[in-house]
Amino acid sequence: MHRSHSTPLVSLVIAVVLLLIAAAPAPASGPASVTVRVEGLNETKLAATQVTTTTALVVKDGKPADACPGTNAAGALDLATGGSWGGTWFGGKVEEGKFKGLGYSVETILGETWTFSSGSFWNFWVDNKAQEEGVCERELQPGDQVLLYPCHFEEGHECPNPLVLEAPSSVGVGEPVPVTVKRYAANGSATPAGGATIAGAATPALTDAAGHATLTLSHAGAATLVATAPSAVRAEAPVCAHSGNDGNCGTTAPASGGGPVVASGGQTASPPPYKGPFAVVARPTGVLDGHVYLRRNAPRVLAGLAAAHTAISSVSIELWRQYRGRCYSYEGARERFTPARCAHGSFFKIPSASSFFKVSSMSSFSYLLPFALGRGEYVMDIEATDAVGNRTTLARGTSRIRFYVR
């Protein structure tokens, strides 16, 4: 029986190769498309916002040595909030292709602050699971869902667990809409959320013991369902409602006069673009109509949803302020308020490259104000335009909201 024997040189080469493989640094995560959501104590600070992380380092204290990889959760948070967050550096650096150490703690997000010294902190979850790593440590993969929300850690007090609201993306007006609400534990396990309240429909609904409920939407267009429950973090779900083939939610509106349009030669032509009621609708998320905010909790992100029967081509916002009898209009190009006639502002377009992501026939948009809002009365108007030129009609409580800062 013949046996082969490796020479000492071959054995040495194999050993060296194996040693190099074992010692090689693990490749760092590359850019990934993820979503980031921030829930404040009393309101949604940042609706689910899609960003694509980059390799740019994140430095929050002005010291280049205190840098987190941009492909980690810190980079996603920085992009989603326009850099409007901060915290204390607790050390760390990239070793063997991964960030090791705590890095930055998260203390302030979009003007809302929770620190360990006050007995509170920002809880950090990814994909419905609590994270033991910090935002600088947690590497993100495509499709990850990042969530931050405040928690108080007094003795005997447990952090609230997030809810997840499952609803169809497109429904018929007046038709039963089945929804499900789940409550997630820190380990990622889900249980039905019985007794949760769901708002945003014609009538609020309560979930049964299995977390199920049925509701109806009375108007065509975009709607946002919101689920809340005791000791839980609220959840939202965008829904688009249509009345048959009315042109909403991707449906095709019939041509005027009924039936297909026949062109010369007997070929069927496409019907004209729909321009009827509710061709384009828009509403804010996170900023509440009629709400009074304290200055420290005043909204910094102007965000919302827009829906149409075709793709949304642009969204513009008009924001004006009245304080002590004087009025001011926000100018997007100059990023400042300037004196203006009361109730007469000027729209500015939100850059679509960084502020939109498509969800069926709906688009989410957001704009980060460069400064905190001062005291006064504010009116925000939203004007969305679709690919064929339809625009939203201003309506109080949806595309026009009024709020106050004290």
C-alpha positions as CSV (number, residue, x, y, z in Angstrom):
1,M,0.0,0.0,0.0
2,H,1.4,3.3,-1.1
3,R,1.4,6.2,1.3
4,S,2.4,9.8,0.4
5,H,4.4,11.9,2.8
6,S,4.5,15.7,2.8
7,T,7.9,17.2,2.9
8,P,8.9,19.4,5.8
9,L,8.8,22.4,3.4
10,V,5.3,21.7,2.2
11,S,4.1,21.3,5.8
12,L,5.7,24.6,6.7
13,V,4.0,26.4,3.8
14,I,0.6,25.0,4.8
15,A,1.1,26.0,8.4
16,V,2.0,29.5,7.4
17,V,-1.0,29.9,5.1
18,L,-3.4,28.6,7.8
19,L,-1.8,31.0,10.3
20,L,-2.3,34.0,7.9
21,I,-5.9,33.1,7.2
22,A,-6.6,32.9,10.9
23,A,-4.9,36.2,11.6
24,A,-6.4,38.1,8.7
25,P,-8.7,41.0,9.8
26,A,-12.4,40.3,9.2
27,P,-13.7,42.5,6.4
28,A,-15.7,45.5,7.7
29,S,-19.3,45.8,6.7
30,G,-19.9,47.8,3.5
31,P,-22.6,50.4,2.9
32,A,-26.2,49.0,3.3
33,S,-29.7,50.3,2.8
34,V,-31.4,50.3,6.2
35,T,-34.2,52.1,8.0
36,V,-34.0,54.3,11.2
37,R,-36.9,55.2,13.5
38,V,-36.8,57.3,16.7
39,E,-39.6,57.3,19.1
40,G,-39.6,60.1,21.7
41,L,-41.4,59.9,25.1
42,N,-44.6,61.6,23.8
43,E,-44.2,61.6,20.0
44,T,-42.5,60.1,17.0
45,K,-39.3,62.1,16.6
46,L,-38.3,60.4,13.3
47,A,-40.7,58.2,11.3
48,A,-39.1,55.2,9.7
49,T,-36.5,56.7,7.3
50,Q,-34.5,54.8,4.7
51,V,-30.8,55.7,4.3
52,T,-27.8,54.0,2.7
53,T,-24.8,54.0,5.0
54,T,-21.4,55.1,3.8
55,T,-17.8,54.5,4.7
56,A,-17.4,58.1,6.0
57,L,-16.4,58.2,9.7
58,V,-18.7,59.7,12.2
59,V,-17.2,62.2,14.6
60,K,-19.5,64.0,17.1
61,D,-17.2,65.8,19.5
62,G,-14.8,67.4,17.0
63,K,-11.9,65.1,17.8
64,P,-10.8,63.0,14.7
65,A,-9.6,60.3,17.0
66,D,-13.1,59.8,18.4
67,A,-14.5,58.2,15.2
68,C,-17.1,55.5,14.5
69,P,-17.4,53.6,11.3
70,G,-20.1,55.1,9.1
71,T,-21.4,51.6,8.1
72,N,-22.4,51.0,11.7
73,A,-25.7,52.1,13.4
74,A,-24.0,55.4,14.4
75,G,-23.6,56.2,10.7
76,A,-27.2,55.4,9.9
77,L,-28.5,57.5,12.8
78,D,-26.3,60.4,11.6
79,L,-27.7,60.3,8.1
80,A,-31.3,59.8,9.1
81,T,-31.3,62.8,11.5
82,G,-29.0,65.0,9.5
83,G,-26.5,64.8,12.3
84,S,-28.9,66.0,14.9
85,W,-27.8,63.7,17.7
86,G,-25.0,63.5,20.2
87,G,-23.5,61.8,23.2
88,T,-20.3,61.2,25.2
89,W,-17.3,59.4,23.9
90,F,-16.4,56.3,25.9
91,G,-13.4,55.1,23.9
92,G,-12.9,52.5,21.2
93,K,-11.2,52.0,17.8
94,V,-11.2,49.7,14.8
95,E,-9.3,46.5,15.4
96,E,-9.2,43.5,13.1
97,G,-11.7,45.1,10.8
98,K,-14.3,45.7,13.6
99,F,-14.9,48.6,16.0
100,K,-14.1,47.5,19.5
101,G,-15.2,49.6,22.5
102,L,-18.4,51.5,23.3
103,G,-17.7,54.6,21.2
104,Y,-20.4,57.2,21.6
105,S,-23.3,56.9,23.9
106,V,-26.6,58.3,22.5
107,E,-27.9,61.1,24.7
108,T,-29.7,63.6,22.5
109,I,-31.7,62.9,19.3
110,L,-33.5,65.7,17.5
111,G,-33.7,67.9,20.5
112,E,-34.9,65.2,23.0
113,T,-32.3,64.3,25.7
114,W,-32.0,61.3,28.0
115,T,-28.8,60.6,29.9
116,F,-27.7,58.0,32.4
117,S,-27.2,60.7,35.1
118,S,-30.9,61.5,34.9
119,G,-31.9,57.9,35.3
120,S,-32.8,57.4,31.7
121,F,-31.2,56.3,28.4
122,W,-32.0,55.7,24.7
123,N,-32.7,52.0,24.2
124,F,-31.2,50.6,21.0
125,W,-32.9,47.9,19.0
126,V,-32.2,46.3,15.6
127,D,-34.7,44.1,13.8
128,N,-37.0,44.0,16.8
129,K,-34.3,42.8,19.2
130,A,-32.5,44.7,22.0
131,Q,-28.8,45.3,21.3
132,E,-26.0,44.8,23.8
133,E,-23.6,46.6,21.6
134,G,-23.5,50.4,21.2
135,V,-24.4,52.3,18.0
136,C,-20.7,52.5,17.1
137,E,-20.2,48.8,17.5
138,R,-23.3,47.4,15.8
139,E,-22.5,46.7,12.1
140,L,-25.6,46.9,9.9
141,Q,-26.6,44.6,7.0
142,P,-29.0,45.5,4.1
143,G,-32.6,45.6,5.3
144,D,-31.8,46.2,9.0
145,Q,-34.4,48.2,11.0
146,V,-32.9,50.5,13.7
147,L,-35.1,51.8,16.5
148,L,-34.2,54.1,19.4
149,Y,-36.5,55.1,22.2
150,P,-36.2,56.4,25.8
151,C,-36.2,54.1,28.9
152,H,-36.1,54.9,32.6
153,F,-34.3,52.5,34.8
154,E,-35.5,53.2,38.2
155,E,-35.6,50.3,40.6
156,G,-38.5,47.9,39.7
157,H,-39.1,49.7,36.4
158,E,-38.6,47.8,33.1
159,C,-38.1,49.3,29.7
160,P,-41.2,49.3,27.5
161,N,-41.1,46.9,24.6
162,P,-41.8,47.9,21.0
163,L,-45.0,47.2,19.2
164,V,-45.2,46.2,15.5
165,L,-48.3,47.0,13.5
166,E,-49.0,44.8,10.5
167,A,-51.5,46.1,8.0
168,P,-52.0,45.8,4.2
169,S,-50.4,48.5,2.2
170,S,-53.5,49.1,0.0
171,V,-57.2,48.8,1.0
172,G,-60.6,49.7,-0.3
173,V,-62.5,52.6,1.2
174,G,-65.2,51.3,3.6
175,E,-63.9,47.7,3.4
176,P,-62.9,45.7,6.5
177,V,-59.1,46.1,7.0
178,P,-57.6,43.3,9.1
179,V,-54.6,44.4,11.2
180,T,-52.3,42.6,13.7
181,V,-50.3,44.1,16.6
182,K,-47.4,42.2,18.2
183,R,-45.2,43.1,21.1
184,Y,-41.5,42.2,20.9
185,A,-39.4,41.1,23.9
186,A,-35.7,42.0,24.2
187,N,-34.6,38.6,22.8
188,G,-36.6,39.1,19.6
189,S,-39.5,36.9,20.4
190,A,-43.0,38.2,19.6
191,T,-46.3,37.8,21.4
192,P,-49.8,39.0,20.5
193,A,-50.6,42.5,21.8
194,G,-54.1,42.3,23.2
195,G,-55.8,45.5,24.2
196,A,-53.8,47.7,21.9
197,T,-55.5,50.8,20.6
198,I,-55.3,51.5,16.9
199,A,-56.0,55.1,15.7
200,G,-55.9,56.7,12.3
201,A,-59.1,55.0,10.9
202,A,-62.7,56.2,10.9
203,T,-63.1,54.8,14.4
204,P,-60.4,53.6,16.8
205,A,-60.2,49.9,17.3
206,L,-59.0,47.6,20.1
207,T,-57.1,44.4,19.4
208,D,-58.3,41.1,20.8
209,A,-56.3,38.6,22.8
210,A,-54.6,37.4,19.6
211,G,-53.6,40.9,18.7
212,H,-56.1,41.1,15.8
213,A,-58.5,44.0,15.0
214,T,-60.6,45.1,12.1
215,L,-61.2,48.7,11.0
216,T,-62.2,50.7,8.0
217,L,-61.0,53.8,6.2
218,S,-63.6,56.3,5.2
219,H,-61.5,58.4,2.8
220,A,-59.4,57.6,-0.2
221,G,-55.7,58.5,-0.1
222,A,-52.8,58.1,2.4
223,A,-53.4,57.3,6.0
224,T,-51.2,56.4,8.9
225,L,-52.4,53.8,11.5
226,V,-50.9,54.2,15.0
227,A,-50.9,51.4,17.6
228,T,-50.4,52.2,21.3
229,A,-50.6,50.1,24.4
230,P,-49.6,50.5,28.1
231,S,-45.8,50.0,28.8
232,A,-45.1,49.7,25.1
233,V,-43.5,51.8,22.3
234,R,-46.0,53.0,19.7
235,A,-45.9,51.6,16.1
236,E,-47.1,53.1,12.8
237,A,-48.1,51.6,9.5
238,P,-48.8,53.6,6.3
239,V,-51.9,52.5,4.4
240,C,-53.3,53.8,1.1
241,A,-57.0,53.6,0.5
242,H,-58.8,53.6,-2.8
243,S,-62.4,53.6,-4.0
244,G,-62.3,51.0,-6.7
245,N,-60.3,51.9,-9.7
246,D,-60.1,55.6,-8.8
247,G,-56.4,56.1,-9.6
248,N,-55.3,55.9,-5.9
249,C,-52.8,53.2,-4.6
250,G,-51.7,52.1,-8.1
251,T,-55.2,51.5,-9.4
252,T,-56.0,52.6,-13.0
253,A,-58.8,55.1,-13.3
254,P,-61.2,54.5,-16.2
255,A,-61.1,56.9,-19.1
256,S,-63.7,59.6,-19.2
257,G,-66.9,58.3,-20.9
258,G,-66.1,54.7,-19.8
259,G,-64.4,51.9,-21.7
260,P,-61.0,51.8,-23.3
261,V,-59.8,54.5,-25.7
262,V,-59.4,53.1,-29.2
263,A,-56.8,54.8,-31.4
264,S,-56.6,54.8,-35.2
265,G,-55.9,51.3,-36.6
266,G,-58.1,49.7,-33.9
267,Q,-55.4,49.6,-31.3
268,T,-56.2,50.3,-27.6
269,A,-54.6,53.5,-26.3
270,S,-53.7,54.2,-22.7
271,P,-56.4,56.2,-20.8
272,P,-55.6,59.8,-19.9
273,P,-54.0,60.4,-16.6
274,Y,-56.4,60.5,-13.6
275,K,-57.0,64.0,-12.3
276,G,-60.1,63.4,-10.1
277,P,-60.5,63.9,-6.4
278,F,-57.7,62.6,-4.2
279,A,-55.3,62.3,-7.1
280,V,-52.5,63.2,-4.6
281,V,-52.8,63.3,-0.8
282,A,-50.2,64.1,1.8
283,R,-50.0,64.2,5.6
284,P,-47.4,64.7,8.2
285,T,-45.9,62.1,10.5
286,G,-44.5,63.0,13.9
287,V,-45.8,66.6,14.0
288,L,-49.3,66.8,15.5
289,D,-52.0,69.2,14.4
290,G,-53.0,71.5,17.3
291,H,-50.3,70.3,19.6
292,V,-48.4,72.6,22.0
293,Y,-44.7,71.7,22.3
294,L,-42.2,72.9,24.8
295,R,-39.1,74.5,23.3
296,R,-36.9,71.6,24.3
297,N,-39.2,69.1,22.5
298,A,-40.1,71.3,19.5
299,P,-40.0,69.3,16.2
300,R,-36.8,69.5,14.2
301,V,-37.8,67.0,11.5
302,L,-40.7,67.9,9.2
303,A,-41.7,64.5,7.9
304,G,-44.7,62.9,6.3
305,L,-46.3,60.6,3.7
306,A,-47.5,61.3,0.2
307,A,-49.6,58.9,-2.0
308,A,-50.8,59.1,-5.6
309,H,-51.9,56.8,-8.4
310,T,-48.5,57.3,-10.0
311,A,-45.1,58.0,-8.6
312,I,-44.6,61.1,-6.5
313,S,-42.3,63.4,-8.4
314,S,-41.7,66.1,-5.7
315,V,-42.8,67.3,-2.3
316,S,-42.6,70.9,-1.1
317,I,-43.2,72.4,2.3
318,E,-44.3,75.9,3.4
319,L,-43.6,76.9,7.0
320,W,-44.6,80.2,8.5
321,R,-44.4,81.5,12.1
322,Q,-46.3,84.1,14.0
323,Y,-44.9,85.5,17.2
324,R,-45.9,88.7,19.1
325,G,-48.0,90.0,16.2
326,R,-45.2,89.5,13.6
327,C,-45.0,86.8,10.9
328,Y,-42.1,85.0,9.3
329,S,-41.7,82.6,6.4
330,Y,-39.1,79.9,6.3
331,E,-36.9,80.1,3.2
332,G,-35.4,76.7,2.2
333,A,-32.6,78.1,0.1
334,R,-31.4,80.4,2.8
335,E,-32.4,78.0,5.7
336,R,-33.8,80.8,7.8
337,F,-37.0,82.7,8.7
338,T,-37.6,86.1,7.0
339,P,-40.3,88.7,7.7
340,A,-43.4,88.0,5.6
341,R,-47.1,88.7,5.5
342,C,-49.1,86.6,7.9
343,A,-50.4,83.4,6.3
344,H,-48.3,84.0,3.2
345,G,-45.2,81.8,3.1
346,S,-43.2,80.3,0.3
347,F,-42.9,76.7,-0.7
348,F,-39.5,75.1,-0.9
349,K,-38.8,71.7,-2.5
350,I,-37.4,68.8,-0.5
351,P,-34.3,67.3,-2.2
352,S,-35.6,63.9,-3.5
353,A,-32.2,62.3,-3.7
354,S,-31.9,62.2,0.1
355,S,-35.4,62.4,1.4
356,F,-37.6,59.9,-0.5
357,F,-38.1,56.2,-0.6
358,K,-40.8,54.4,-2.4
359,V,-43.3,52.1,-0.7
360,S,-45.7,50.9,-3.4
361,S,-47.5,54.1,-4.5
362,M,-46.5,56.0,-1.4
363,S,-43.5,58.1,-0.6
364,S,-42.0,59.1,2.7
365,F,-40.3,62.5,3.0
366,S,-38.4,64.4,5.7
367,Y,-36.7,67.7,6.1
368,L,-34.3,68.5,9.0
369,L,-34.5,72.1,10.2
370,P,-31.0,73.5,10.8
371,F,-32.0,75.0,14.2
372,A,-34.5,74.5,17.0
373,L,-37.9,76.3,16.6
374,G,-38.5,79.3,18.8
375,R,-41.7,80.2,20.5
376,G,-44.7,81.0,18.4
377,E,-47.6,79.7,16.3
378,Y,-46.6,77.6,13.2
379,V,-48.4,76.5,10.1
380,M,-47.0,73.8,7.9
381,D,-48.4,73.2,4.4
382,I,-47.4,70.1,2.3
383,E,-47.7,70.1,-1.5
384,A,-47.0,66.9,-3.2
385,T,-46.9,66.5,-7.0
386,D,-47.2,63.3,-9.0
387,A,-45.6,62.3,-12.3
388,V,-48.6,63.7,-14.4
389,G,-48.8,67.0,-12.6
390,N,-51.5,66.4,-10.0
391,R,-51.1,68.3,-6.7
392,T,-52.4,68.0,-3.2
393,T,-55.3,70.1,-2.1
394,L,-54.6,71.8,1.2
395,A,-56.8,70.5,4.0
396,R,-56.6,71.3,7.7
397,G,-55.4,68.4,9.7
398,T,-53.8,66.6,6.8
399,S,-51.8,68.6,4.3
400,R,-52.1,71.8,6.5
401,I,-51.3,71.6,10.2
402,R,-51.0,74.2,12.9
403,F,-48.9,73.7,16.0
404,Y,-47.4,75.8,18.8
405,V,-44.1,76.1,20.6
406,R,-44.0,77.5,24.1
